[in-house]
Amino acid sequence: MAIGVFDSGVGGLSVHRTLVERFPKADFIYLADQANTPYGGRPGEEIVDLTRAGCERLFGLGCSLVVLACNTASGIALRRLQQTWLPGYRRELGRPVNVLGIIVPTIEAATGLPWEHEAERRGDKVEKLDILAVFSTPATAASRVYEIEIDKRRQDVAVFSQPCPNLAAMIEQDATRESLAADIAGHVQAIATRIGRLPDRAILGCTHYEIVSDLFRDALTPGTPLIHQPRATADALVRYLERHMEFDPGAGGTRRFLTTGRAGAQSGLVEAFWGSALSFEPA
């Protein structure tokens, strides 16, 4: 058995790298749907279908768990798959499998509260709001998942989402750091204009953005905390596997990287982030 990590492209490598560090003996298979990246501008039904196809591929390769290392897939497709597809698919396979996302761990990290917690609604005026910015794809921003779920838990946190329509594609296409920095600075300025000031904290709500997190830090107020999705996801997976012994992560330390797109070496930007050469097999 193995743990599958799925993303529309290379952004999920940010989550994958942290998972590998946390589970060095586990077997991992990474699948990038680069033939269809990015997901952020696609219709919801299409995102659900593409995510299901990626999960089926990973389960077929022997994965017992699939982590959706993609905010768009987690926000748009995960609940649908868990409720309407997985029950029948488990019976068909005859073994336990599950799909997990990255939004729940991120919200737990942002609020400091477990997912099960819901704040008691009170009429008291909040004296000081914590302004939290979420930079994401248009689909994730349109879902309002961060605004809705954080508001359920913390009334003293105001969430503002900023869609970044081209950023994930620019990272996939190995854009120059200068053009990436200019695009990111424009999104930071846009959200600052809407809020009236820069945010107190930020979530990089697309795993591609972790690859250029230093450029976000440069554009934000120095020292602005960035909530780290990969670490939050790894922490959550540790807790999940402790509770669910039926899922076998493997113990051979296997590492496979697959793509539905062009196989072979990845871009210089990705390899600089990864720390070494990285080659993908055809899916």
N, C-alpha and C positions, 0 to 999 in steps of 0.2 A: 504494500500500500504506500501511498505518498500523499503529500499536500499539494494541491494545485493552486496556482496563483494566476488570475485572469485579469487582463486589462485590454483596452482597445489598442494600446500601443506600448511604448517603452516607459510610460510614467509609472506603471506598477512596479518597475524595478526598484523604486525607492522603498516600497513596502517589502518587496521580496528580499532585498538586501538585509533589512532589519530582522525579518523572520529567520533567515539563514543564520544570522549572528546569534539569535535567541535559541534556535533549534539546530545546532551544528551537525547532529547525527541523523536528523530526519531527511527523508527523500523529498525533493521538490521538483515539480514540473511547472515551468512558466510558459503561458500561452499569450502571445500578443496578436490581437486581431487587426494587424496593420493593413489588411486589405480593405477594411471598413472604417479605419480611424479617420477623424475623431468621431466619437459618439455624441458629443455635446450639442450638435445642431440637428440631430436626427429626430424623427417622430417617436413618441413613446413606444408604440407597438413594435417598431423596428428595433429599438433598443432591447426590448424584452426578447424578441426572437434571436437577435445576435448573441445576447448574453446566454440564453438557453443553449444555443448551439455550441458556444465555447465551453460551457459546463459539461455538456454531453461528451465533448471531445476529451476533456480531462478525466471524467469518470471512466470513459472507455479505455484510457491509458493506465487505469488502476488507482486513481486518486480516491481517497475516502472523503476528503474535505476539499472544497474549493473556496478560496478567499477571493472575493471580488475586489481587486485592488484598484477600483475605479469608482469615483463618487457618482458619476452619472448612472452607471449600472446599478450601484447600491441603492441610489435614491429612486430610480424609476422601475427597475426590474426585480429587485430582490424579493420584496413582499409577495409579488405576483407568483414568482417561481416557487417560493416556500409554501404558498397556500394552494396553488392550483396545479403545479407540475410535479414537485418533488414526491408527494405521497404515492402517486401511481408509479413514478419512475423507480422509487425504492422497491416496490413490490415486483416490478419488472426485473430489476437487477438481482434481487434476493439478498441484498446486503445493505448495511447502513451507510448512507451518504448524506452530506448536507452542504449547503452553500451559506457562507457567512459574508457580511459586508464590512465596510470601514466607517460608515457614518455613525453607527451606534457607539463604537469605542471613542470616536472623535467627540461626540456630544458629551459622553461621560467625562472625557478629559477637559472639555471646555467648561462644564458646569461643576465639576468636582463631586458629582452625584451619580449614583447607580441609575441605569436605564429605567428601573421599576419605579423610581421616585417621581412623584408629581407634586408640585407645590400647592399648598392650600391657598386658595384665592382670598386675598384680603384687600380691604379698601384703603389701607394705609398708603400714603404717598411715599414713593421711593426717593430718598434724599439725594443719592448719587448713582447715576447709571454707569455701568461698565459697557463701553461701546466696543462691540466685537464685529470686525469686518470679515466677510467670507468671500474670497476670490475664487470663482468657479467657472465652469462651462455654462452656456446659456440654459441648457436643459436642467442642470442642478439648481441654478438660480430660480428658474421658473417653477420648479417643484416646491420651493419655499420650505424644504424639509428642515433646514437649520433654524429658520425663524420659528416654525411651528413647534418643533420638539424642544428647543431651548426655552421658549416662552412657557411651556408646560412645567418646567422645572425651576426656572430662575426668573423672577420678575424684575430683578435688578440688573439684568443683562439685556441690552438692546442690540439686535442683530441686523446688520445691513449687508446684503449680498451684492457683489459687483460681478456681472458676467464679463468674461474675457473671451470674446468669440474666436479669436485667431491664435491665441497663445499656445494651446496644446499642439495645433498643427505646425506652428513655427518651431516648436521644440522637436517634433518628429522630423521636420525637414532640415534640422541642423542649421537654423538661422544663426546669424552672427550675434555675439553678445551685445553689440551696440544696438542692433535692431530689437533684440529681446528687452534690453534695458529701457529703450524708448517706449515700447508697448506697455511694459509693466508700470513705468512712471505715469503714463497716461491713465491707466486704470486706478492707480492710487490717487491721482489728482481728482479723478471723476468722483470717487467715493468720498474724498475729503470735501469736495464741493457740496455733495448731497448732505453729508452729516453736519457740515459747518466747521469741521476740524478733522484732524487725522484720528484714526481709531486707537483705543487703548491696547487692544490685542487683535490678532488676526489668525484666521484659519486659511491655509492654502487648500481650498476645497477641490482640487484636482491633483492627482498624484504626479502628473507631469510637472507641476509647478515646484515640487520639492527639488527637482533637478537644477532649478535656477533660484532656489530660496535666497541665495546671497543677494540677488538683484532685487528681490522684494525687501530684504533688510535695508538695502541702500536707499530704496525709495520711501520707506516708512520712517517715522521718527526713530532716531537711534535708540536701541534697547527695547523696541516694541516686541513683546513676547509673541512668538509664533507657536501655535499648538501643533505638535508634531504627530501627524497621522500615523506614520509607520510605527513609532514607538507605542502609541495608544493601541494600535491593532495587534502588535506583538504581545503586549500585556494582556489584552482581552483573549487572545488565542491560548496563552498559558493557562488562564483561568478556565477556559472552555474545555481544554483537553484534560484538566484535572477533574472536571465534573463528568466528562463523557469518555470513559475508558473504551467504549466500543469503537472509537475511531483510531485507526492505526496510522501514525505518521511515517512509518518505516524507520529503519535504523542503519541504512547503508551509506548515507551521505551523498546520494545521487543528486546531480544537478543537470537538468535538461532545459533548454530554451527553444521554444517553438514559435513560429510565426505563420500567419496566413498570407503574409505579404512576401516581400523579397527576402529570401534566406541569405545568410552570410553575415559578414561583419556589420556592426552597427556604426552610427555616426560618431564623429569625434567628440561631440558634446556628451553623448551617452557614455562613451568609454571613459571620458575624463571624470564623469560622475561615478561610474562603477569602479574605476581605479585600475582597470586592465582591459585588454582586448576582449570583446564579447561577440560571439558568433551564434546566430540562430539557425536551427534546422527548419526545413519546410514542415508545416503542420499537415 
